[in-house]
Amino acid sequence: MGRQLTAPHEDPSREPPSHSYGEQSPFRTGLLCRCPRCGEGKLFAGFLTVAPSCTVCGLDLGKQDSGDGPAVFVIFILGFVVVSLAIWVEFTYEPPLWLHMTIWIPVILGGALGMLRPMKGVLIALQYRNKASDSGTVDYD
């Protein structure tokens, strides 16, 4: 095994403590919107804005980018659930079209906004764990 060097983008003024953080579950840290390295610090500074760095371990989060991945997953998951429920409601109760719109538009908007942040957190945590090139992790062999 080669030696591991500190990534050039990590904040040198925030050296992590000498102890190891252990391997964090990307799904737990992502769903809780926590730092993928320590599992303690906040991942987001705003609703979908990634924090510049972790306030606990100092990991530079500025290079974390999940792209359009979270939106795609939200569309697929929410689309499957809402279409399935709308078909079931249609065949069971036969409501008018205006009632479908009254029901499903808020469900879609609320579901999309509620799922987008945790999904982005999971994808960022998975990028960090798998040392994806855009996640800012560097591993020299």
HELIX and SHEET records of a PDB file:
HELIX    1   1 PRO A   26  LEU A   31  1                                   6    
HELIX    2   2 GLY A   69  TYR A   93  1                                  25    
HELIX    3   3 LEU A   97  ARG A  129  1                                  33    
HELIX    4   4 SER A  133  SER A  135  5                                   3    
END                                                                             
